[in-house]
Amino acid sequence: MKGRSALPRVAFLLGLLVVAGGIAGSIWGRKLLASIDYFDVRQVEVVGARWVPPDSLLRLAAIGRGRSVWDDHTEIERRLIRHPLIDEAHIRRSGLRTLRVVVREVEPVALVGAPELHVVRGDGTLLPIDPVGTSLDLPLLTAQAQLTDDSTRLREGPALRALAIFARLQALDPGLASVISDFELALDQGLFANLTTSQPARRLALPSAINETLVRRVRATLADLRSRGIAAALLEARYADQIVVRRERR
């Protein structure tokens, strides 16, 4: 304990007063509340973790005995975002004795061979996710990639350029990106992608510059093919203002 003493009933009433009067908005108010044993952390919850085990996050957070829910948790948040899979971390109160660790993890984008199989984010950074032992639903970047000298990211080249185009597509339309099974850089610096068998087209060709209008046209074309029961070998989306459908040969 921190040498603090107060009756639980008084602390509870004071907590209600905080909610009603907002004294926690001041520095002195938070210090006063943090000095009361009743508000010591009894439970810590983790929200938003998928790739990082919650136990690992709790060890990294190292929320020790005697910490109050009203303490300043900035340093804990800084420790958490040093983890390579954590983009954002926030420590929030949940009730009078519980802290909630809310994280936003880095988004893995694709699998790539360099030459071993790696999980990468959109900028080419390698992520510490086991591509074999983890259940992943990610497309494969089929171009052979090379790593930088420190082996932390993809070296500049066709593989990284293809990844950047795909990452842009994923940001614009995660649903469309999710039906791509694998992709590679085209000779004109666009993207060639194979679609999953659930789609009415087998392949999709995209330009290097992807925008929302183009994505909507691709979506509409796929929906039209599906409604008409037409199987296409290729959707060619690299022409200006049009999608060319190349049908399967019979």
N, C-alpha and C positions, 0 to 999 in steps of 0.2 A: 504493500500500500504506500501511498505518497504522503502519509502523515495528515490525511484529510479526515474529517469526521462530520457527519450530518445524518439525521434520521431519514430513512428511506421515504417516509411519508412527506417530510418537508421537501426532500429532493424531487419527489414526484410532483408536488404542488408547484415547485419552482419551475419544473419542466413544462407544466401546463401554462405557467405564466410566460415562459419564453415564447411559446407558440402564440399566445394571445397578444403579448406586448412587444415581441420582436427584440428583446434585449440581446439576443445572440448576434444581432447585426453589428454590435459594437465590440471593440477589442476587450474592454473591461468585462462585458457581459460573458464572452466566451471564456475568458480566464476564470471568471467566477464559477461558471458551470464546470469547467475542467478540474476545478479544485475539489469537486464533490465525488466521493467514492461511488455513489450510486450510479454515476454515468460511465464507470469503467467498462471497457469493451468486454462483453460476455460471448459474443458470437460474431464471426466474420463470414459473409457470403460472397461468392464469386459469380459474376454475371458476364456473359459474352465470350467465355473461353471455349474454343473448339479444338484448336491445335495444341495449345499449352495446357497440360493437366492442371486442374485447380489446385492440387496439393503443391505443385511447383510454384504457382503464383503466390500461394500463402507463405511458402518458405522465403521467396524473394521479398515479399512485403514485410516480413518479420515484424508483425504487429505484436509487440511484447505485452507482458502482464503489466497492469497499472496504467495502460494508455486509455485516455478518455475519448469518447465519441466526439467531444468538443475540441480536441487538440487540433493543431495544424498538421495536416497530413501531406503537405507538399513534398517533403523529402521521400515519402513512401511512393508517391506517384512518379517521382523522378527515377527511383530505382526500378520501378516496373517497366517504364518505357525504354530502359536500356536493353531489355530483352529483345532479340532480333525479330520476334514474331508479334510484338506489341507496338501498335501505332499510337494508341491513346490509352490513358489510364486515369480514372477518377475515383477517389475515395468519398463515399457519401454515407451520411447517417441514415439508418433505417430503424426508426423507433428510438428508444432512449438508451439501449445498450448494445445495439448491433451496428456494425459497419458493413457496407456493401462495396466490394471492389468491382468496379465496372470497367471492362476493357474492350477496346476495339482492336482486333487482330489484323495483321497484315494479310492481304488477300492474295493467295496463290493463284497464278494465272495459267500455267502450263507445265508440262513435263518436257524435259530436254535431255538429250544425251551429249555428254561432253568429256570423255566418251561414256562415263558412268551416268546412270539416270539420276537427274536432279529435279527438284521442284523449284520453280522460279516465280518471282513477281514480275509485274509489267515492265519494270526498268531493267530487267536482267539480273537482279540480285538473287543469289542462291539462298533458299530458305532451309533451315534445319528441320525439315519434315522428311520422315522416312517414306520414300515413294513406294516401297514394297510392303512394309508392315502397317501402312495407314490406308484406310479406305478413302480413295481419292476418285473424283469424277472430273478429271482434267484432260484437255486435249493434248496431243503429242506434237511438239515442234519437230518435224521430221528432218530438218536440215542439221547436219553435224555442226555442233557449236564448239568454240574454243573459250577457255577461261582466261581471265586476267592473271597476271603473275602471282597475285595473292590468293587466287582461287576463290574469290568471293562473288564474282559476277561474270556475265558473258562478255567476251571481248567484242569490240565493234566489228560488224560484219553482217552477212545476210541473215544469220539466225537472229541477231538482236533486232534488225530492222523488221523482220517478219513478226517478231514478238511485240514490237511497238504497235504495229498495225492491229494485231489481234487484241492487244490491251485496250486500244481505242474503241474497237468494236464492242468489247465486253463492257466498257464504261457506258456506251450509248445504249446497248441492248443486251443485258445479261442473258435473256431468254434465247435470242438468236445465237449468241456465242456458245450457249450450252449444248446446241445441237451440232457443233463442229467436233468431229472426232480427231482430226489431225490437220496440220497446215504447214505451208512452206512459202518462201518468198518466190514470186514469179520473176521471170526474166526482165519484165518492165518495172520491177520494184513494187508491184502490187502483191496480192496475196492469193494463193490457191489453197482452197480448203475442201476437205472431204466431209460430207454431212453424214449424220447417223442414219440408220436404215428406216427410222420413223418419218423421214422427210421425203417429199415427192421428187426431189432432185438429189443426184449423187454428189455433184461438185459445185462449188461456188467460187467465182473469180471476182476479187475486189480490187479497186484501185488503192494506191498508197494513201490517198486522202479520203477518209471516210467521214460522212456527216449524217445528221439525223434524217435528212431528206432521202439519201441513198438507202439508209437502213429501212425506212418505211416502205420504199419501193420493193426492196428484196422481200420484206415481210408480206406485202400485198401479192407479189408474184407467187410465192410459196403457197399462200392461202388459195389463190386462184387455181393453181395446178392441182392442189388437193381436192378442191370442190369439183373439178372437172375430171378427176381420175386420171390425170396425165402424169406419166413418169418422164422426167427430164434427166439427160446425162449431165448437163451443165447449165447453170445460171451465169451468164456473162454480164457482170455489172460494171465493167471498166469503160463502157462507152458513155458519152455525155447524155444525160437526160433519158436514158432508156435501159431496160433490162432485156437482153437477148436470151431466148430459151432455145437450147439445143436439145432436141428430143432424143430419146433412146432409139437406137436402130432396132428394127424387128427382123 
